[in-house]
Amino acid sequence: MLAFPLFVNTMPPMKKVIISAVFLTVALGVFATSIHAMSSKPKEKVPFEETAGYKKIDLRLRDGWQSSNDNNVFECILKTTEKADAKQKEALQNAGFKTRTFIGKIVTGSMKRGDLYTVANLDFVEAIELAVPLSLKKK
């Protein structure tokens, strides 16, 4: 880097401007390319089956998740580690869980299949079950 200013100082003024402009353009090009390369690297997502969240969902929800597409909506019941506070309610909403009812540590609501990964991997979520309408329960 020190050689560049010394080299430019021995040249006529117009050549200094041209060489400086070329040097600056190349430097910015290299910098911009490296920034773009860093931002466009895909983030590796661990398969859902290998996460702690997958162990939190019941068998019926696992079957439903495996046999559906990302637009399917699941009615679910969540169990949290403690009564959900405002921050946890917001985290559920941001993760894609549309809450309906909060009863102590139990939360009811719905989510799309594609949001199950995020919701199940929230730290305060202990378990998720697929909700069963009362009309389908045995008498």
PyMOL commands that set and color helices and strands:
alter all, ss='L'
color gray80, all
select helices_A, chain A and resi 3-9+13-39+48-50+53-56+59-66+86-95+113-120+134-136
alter helices_A, ss='H'
color red, helices_A
select strands_A, chain A and resi 73-80+98-103+106-112+125-130
alter strands_A, ss='S'
color yellow, strands_A
deselect
rebuild
show_as cartoon
